[in-house]
């Protein structure tokens, strides 16, 4: 497998003005509809993904593959996941592959297996991980300096605040208890990021919290931002909250908003049309601050 470096891939695409991430999250129902068969196969899943990748790769900074969707379709889904990552490396080598596995083994030896699967089997350039076990458990990921490690910080789901908003026992500099998600942001940026390969996952559905995370981590960390499109996150507010002072540092993910743009024979054309629209909206939202 050819050597790839995620920080370099990301920087190169950002310099081209690209911040759009396309999420390929195939469900059984969507692929069954697409393939016109009840018992879907590896090639059905891969065929759908190939259409979307071919139509949109020039607009992507990254492509996000959520492991849960592929695992839910059994071995055929997992093989299609590997096929999809290989296709991106071969036909769109400038695009990063993010494996959204939310990995979180409690001991390093378990995460060593997950890291080997993500990076050496699938060939991903970056992953998402949990934070709860602590940094030592994630050394097998963190030591891979050529890879990106995105730590869940403030997720996009409606019930995210059940734990993530809860105040820590320690006080912040402004005299208030620090919410857990803020503590995660600080800890990852100050302690976990010694190799410069860490980022955070913060949902677009919470722009106030996204802006706070950007304030805490500064300009030197990337934030993977799900929750736009079908989940209701507003793009202009997301860009305003998540952009660094250089306008970089955002990987804004759209999944169903692109892949489900059409359920007819024009799947690829409709996906490209939506990708162009989202790319232009991101660019427009940045203009007041970053153009003269």
Backbone torsions as a table, in degrees:
resi	resn	phi	psi	omega
1	UNK	NA	126.8	-176.4
2	UNK	-62.0	145.9	179.7
3	UNK	-69.9	132.0	177.7
4	UNK	-132.6	149.8	-178.5
5	UNK	-126.7	112.7	-174.4
6	UNK	-61.7	-47.2	179.3
7	UNK	-56.5	-38.0	179.1
8	UNK	-69.5	-43.8	178.2
9	UNK	-58.3	-45.3	-178.2
10	UNK	-64.2	-46.4	-179.0
11	UNK	-61.4	-40.5	-178.9
12	UNK	-64.5	-42.1	-179.7
13	UNK	-72.1	-35.4	177.0
14	UNK	-64.2	-38.1	178.0
15	UNK	-63.8	-23.7	176.1
16	UNK	-85.7	2.7	178.1
17	UNK	81.4	21.6	-176.8
18	UNK	-103.5	129.6	179.4
19	UNK	-136.0	4.5	-176.6
20	UNK	-86.6	129.7	173.5
21	UNK	-112.0	131.0	178.0
22	UNK	-101.8	120.5	179.1
23	UNK	-93.8	124.7	178.2
24	UNK	-104.9	98.0	-175.0
25	UNK	-120.5	74.2	-174.5
26	UNK	-72.2	131.9	173.2
27	UNK	-100.6	160.5	178.1
28	UNK	-57.2	-44.0	-176.9
29	UNK	-63.8	-41.9	-177.6
30	UNK	-67.6	-42.5	-178.4
31	UNK	-73.5	-36.2	176.7
32	UNK	-61.7	-42.3	176.9
33	UNK	-63.8	-43.8	-178.7
34	UNK	-65.3	-42.7	-174.6
35	UNK	-88.2	-9.6	-179.1
36	UNK	58.4	44.2	176.0
37	UNK	-151.1	153.9	-178.9
38	UNK	-81.0	-45.2	-178.1
39	UNK	-95.1	96.6	-174.6
40	UNK	-78.9	153.0	-175.5
41	UNK	-122.5	169.0	177.8
42	UNK	-49.8	-46.8	-176.3
43	UNK	-68.3	-25.7	177.0
44	UNK	-67.6	-46.1	179.9
45	UNK	-64.9	-48.3	-179.5
46	UNK	-62.9	-39.9	179.9
47	UNK	-61.3	-40.9	177.2
48	UNK	-64.4	-48.1	-179.9
49	UNK	-60.5	-39.9	-178.9
50	UNK	-61.8	-39.5	177.3
51	UNK	-59.0	-46.7	-177.5
52	UNK	-66.9	-44.4	-178.8
53	UNK	-62.5	-46.1	-179.3
54	UNK	-60.8	-36.7	-176.6
55	UNK	-78.4	-23.6	-168.4
56	UNK	-126.4	-4.7	-168.6
57	UNK	-60.8	-29.7	-178.4
58	UNK	-72.5	-10.8	179.8
59	UNK	-103.0	-5.4	-172.8
60	UNK	-92.7	142.4	161.6
61	UNK	-88.5	-30.9	-179.0
62	UNK	-157.3	162.5	173.0
63	UNK	-122.2	126.7	-176.6
64	UNK	-105.0	127.4	178.8
65	UNK	-114.2	114.4	-179.0
66	UNK	-85.1	113.3	-174.7
67	UNK	-55.1	-36.2	-175.4
68	UNK	-59.2	-38.7	-178.2
69	UNK	-66.8	-36.6	-179.2
70	UNK	-77.8	-41.6	178.0
71	UNK	-62.6	-32.8	-179.8
72	UNK	-65.9	-14.8	176.8
73	UNK	-105.8	15.5	173.0
74	UNK	74.1	-158.2	-175.0
75	UNK	-61.3	-34.9	178.4
76	UNK	-62.1	-39.2	178.6
77	UNK	-68.7	-42.0	-179.5
78	UNK	-66.6	-37.8	176.7
79	UNK	-68.0	-38.0	176.8
80	UNK	-64.7	-34.6	175.4
81	UNK	-60.0	-47.7	178.5
82	UNK	-63.1	-41.1	178.2
83	UNK	-60.7	-41.3	-177.7
84	UNK	-66.4	-44.3	178.1
85	UNK	-62.6	-40.5	179.1
86	UNK	-64.4	-39.2	178.8
87	UNK	-61.2	-43.3	179.6
88	UNK	-62.7	-45.8	-179.9
89	UNK	-61.1	-35.1	-175.1
90	UNK	-83.5	-40.9	-172.1
91	UNK	-104.4	-19.1	178.3
92	UNK	-138.8	62.5	-171.2
93	UNK	-64.5	-13.5	178.4
94	UNK	-83.7	-9.2	-178.4
95	UNK	-93.4	131.6	178.7
96	UNK	-80.3	145.8	175.0
97	UNK	-103.8	117.5	176.9
98	UNK	-105.5	118.1	176.3
99	UNK	-92.6	108.7	-176.9
100	UNK	-87.5	82.2	-177.5
101	UNK	-102.1	-13.3	-176.6
102	UNK	48.0	47.6	-175.6
103	UNK	-65.3	147.5	-176.2
104	UNK	-166.7	47.1	175.5
105	UNK	-62.8	145.9	-174.4
106	UNK	-80.6	-12.9	178.7
107	UNK	-132.1	155.3	-174.0
108	UNK	-61.6	-36.7	-175.8
109	UNK	-65.5	-32.2	175.2
110	UNK	-68.7	-43.7	179.5
111	UNK	-70.7	-22.9	173.1
112	UNK	-61.6	-41.0	176.4
113	UNK	-65.8	-42.1	178.6
114	UNK	-65.4	-40.7	179.5
115	UNK	-63.9	-41.1	178.7
116	UNK	-63.5	-41.8	178.3
117	UNK	-62.4	-50.1	-175.3
118	UNK	-64.3	-47.6	-170.8
119	UNK	-90.9	-36.4	-173.1
120	UNK	-101.0	-28.3	177.8
121	UNK	-90.6	-58.4	179.7
122	UNK	-73.0	-35.9	-177.4
123	UNK	84.3	30.2	179.6
124	UNK	-70.9	152.4	175.9
125	UNK	-94.0	-19.8	-179.2
126	UNK	-154.5	160.6	179.5
127	UNK	-138.6	166.9	167.5
128	UNK	-109.7	142.9	-179.9
129	UNK	-136.0	161.2	170.8
130	UNK	-79.3	173.9	176.9
131	UNK	-119.8	-14.0	-165.7
132	UNK	-58.0	-40.2	-178.5
133	UNK	-68.3	-18.3	-179.2
134	UNK	97.6	164.1	-170.4
135	UNK	-61.3	-37.8	-175.0
136	UNK	-61.8	-33.4	179.3
137	UNK	-67.9	-22.9	-174.6
138	UNK	-102.8	12.0	178.7
139	UNK	-53.5	-39.1	178.7
140	UNK	-58.6	-27.3	174.0
141	UNK	-84.1	-49.9	-171.6
142	UNK	-64.1	-29.5	-178.5
143	UNK	-75.0	-9.7	178.5
144	UNK	-84.8	86.5	-171.2
145	UNK	-68.1	-17.2	179.1
146	UNK	-89.1	1.8	-177.1
147	UNK	-114.9	161.7	175.8
148	UNK	-102.0	138.3	-178.9
149	UNK	-123.5	105.8	-179.3
150	UNK	-99.8	119.1	-174.8
151	UNK	-96.8	129.9	176.8
152	UNK	-59.7	127.8	-176.0
153	UNK	-123.6	-61.1	178.3
154	UNK	-137.2	99.6	-171.5
155	UNK	-77.3	167.7	-169.4
156	UNK	-90.0	-8.8	-175.0
157	UNK	-72.4	155.1	-176.2
158	UNK	-59.5	-32.8	-176.8
159	UNK	-92.8	17.0	-174.8
160	UNK	-59.1	-30.9	-175.8
161	UNK	-72.0	-10.7	-177.5
162	UNK	-52.9	-41.5	175.4
163	UNK	-113.8	-39.8	-168.6
164	UNK	-69.3	-23.7	179.0
165	UNK	-94.1	-4.6	-175.3
166	UNK	-68.7	138.8	-176.2
167	UNK	-72.8	139.9	173.8
168	UNK	-77.9	163.5	178.6
169	UNK	-69.1	-31.3	-177.8
170	UNK	-80.1	155.0	-178.9
171	UNK	-93.3	150.6	174.5
172	UNK	-89.4	173.9	-176.4
173	UNK	-63.9	-27.3	-178.4
174	UNK	-91.2	11.1	173.0
175	UNK	89.5	9.9	179.5
176	UNK	-115.5	154.1	173.7
177	UNK	-63.2	136.8	-179.9
178	UNK	-80.7	124.1	174.3
179	UNK	-63.1	154.4	-176.9
180	UNK	-57.0	-42.0	-176.8
181	UNK	-64.0	-33.9	177.2
182	UNK	-67.6	-40.5	178.5
183	UNK	-62.7	-41.7	177.1
184	UNK	-59.7	-46.1	-179.6
185	UNK	-59.4	-45.5	-179.8
186	UNK	-65.6	-45.5	-176.0
187	UNK	-64.2	-43.9	-179.9
188	UNK	-65.7	-43.8	-176.7
189	UNK	-70.7	-33.3	-174.3
190	UNK	-95.6	-28.8	-173.4
191	UNK	-116.8	-38.1	-175.9
192	UNK	-83.7	-22.9	-167.6
193	UNK	-92.3	33.3	-176.4
194	UNK	-65.4	-25.9	178.0
195	UNK	-95.6	3.1	178.0
196	UNK	67.3	25.5	-176.8
197	UNK	-118.9	13.9	-179.4
198	UNK	-99.9	147.5	170.5
199	UNK	-138.3	-175.1	-179.0
200	UNK	-129.5	155.1	172.8
201	UNK	-107.6	120.1	178.9
202	UNK	-136.6	129.1	-175.0
203	UNK	-74.7	142.6	176.9
204	UNK	-67.8	-17.2	-179.3
205	UNK	-72.9	-6.2	179.3
206	UNK	-130.0	73.5	-175.4
207	UNK	-63.8	-32.2	178.7
208	UNK	-63.9	-45.2	179.3
209	UNK	-68.2	-36.3	176.5
210	UNK	-61.0	-45.0	178.6
211	UNK	-62.7	-38.2	179.0
212	UNK	-66.2	-41.1	177.8
213	UNK	-63.3	-43.6	178.4
214	UNK	-60.5	-40.5	178.0
215	UNK	-61.3	-40.6	-176.6
216	UNK	-71.7	-38.5	-173.2
217	UNK	-94.9	-12.4	179.1
218	UNK	73.9	-154.4	-171.7
219	UNK	-92.8	-6.1	-168.0
220	UNK	-100.7	12.5	175.8
221	UNK	-128.3	141.8	175.8
222	UNK	-88.5	147.4	177.7
223	UNK	-120.0	123.2	173.3
224	UNK	-86.1	122.8	-169.1
225	UNK	-119.9	96.6	170.7
226	UNK	-86.4	176.0	171.6
227	UNK	100.0	-0.6	172.6
228	UNK	-78.5	173.1	174.7
229	UNK	70.2	-119.8	-171.5
230	UNK	-60.8	-29.3	-179.3
231	UNK	-84.0	-9.5	170.5
232	UNK	101.3	0.0	178.0
233	UNK	-64.9	136.7	-178.2
234	UNK	-88.8	126.6	-169.8
235	UNK	-66.3	-45.4	-178.4
236	UNK	-62.2	-42.1	178.4
237	UNK	-66.5	-36.3	178.3
238	UNK	-62.8	-46.7	-179.4
239	UNK	-63.9	-44.8	179.5
240	UNK	-59.9	-40.5	-176.1
241	UNK	-79.3	-35.2	-169.1
242	UNK	-96.4	-17.2	-175.8
243	UNK	-70.0	141.7	171.6
244	UNK	-75.8	179.3	-179.8
245	UNK	-68.6	-13.7	175.6
246	UNK	-98.7	-3.8	-176.7
247	UNK	85.8	2.7	-179.5
248	UNK	-101.5	-171.0	172.3
249	UNK	84.6	12.3	177.6
250	UNK	-120.3	132.4	169.2
251	UNK	-119.9	101.4	-170.4
252	UNK	-97.9	115.0	-172.1
253	UNK	-93.4	133.7	169.1
254	UNK	-124.9	128.1	178.6
255	UNK	-112.7	-86.3	-176.8
256	UNK	-61.0	-29.3	178.7
257	UNK	-60.2	-22.8	177.9
258	UNK	-104.4	-50.5	-173.5
259	UNK	-71.3	-24.9	-179.9
260	UNK	-104.9	21.6	-179.5
261	UNK	-63.5	-28.0	175.4
262	UNK	-146.4	144.9	174.0
263	UNK	-110.7	14.8	178.8
264	UNK	-105.1	-164.0	-178.8
265	UNK	-70.4	-12.2	-178.7
266	UNK	-95.4	35.8	-177.6
267	UNK	-54.2	-50.2	-175.7
268	UNK	-65.6	-44.7	-178.1
269	UNK	-63.6	-42.3	180.0
270	UNK	-67.5	-39.4	178.1
271	UNK	-62.0	-43.3	179.2
272	UNK	-64.6	-41.2	179.3
273	UNK	-59.3	-42.8	178.5
274	UNK	-70.0	-37.8	177.6
275	UNK	-62.1	-41.9	177.2
276	UNK	-62.3	-44.0	-178.7
277	UNK	-62.2	-45.3	-179.8
278	UNK	-66.5	-41.3	177.8
279	UNK	-59.5	-44.7	-179.2
280	UNK	-66.8	-36.8	178.5
281	UNK	-67.0	-39.3	176.7
282	UNK	-62.8	-47.0	-179.9
283	UNK	-60.7	-43.4	179.9
284	UNK	-64.9	-39.6	-179.7
285	UNK	-65.3	-27.0	179.1
286	UNK	-82.4	-22.4	-169.5
287	UNK	-58.4	-43.9	-177.7
288	UNK	-57.9	-30.2	-175.8
289	UNK	-94.4	-31.4	-168.3
290	UNK	-118.1	10.3	172.1
291	UNK	-126.4	150.7	-178.0
292	UNK	-89.6	NA	NA
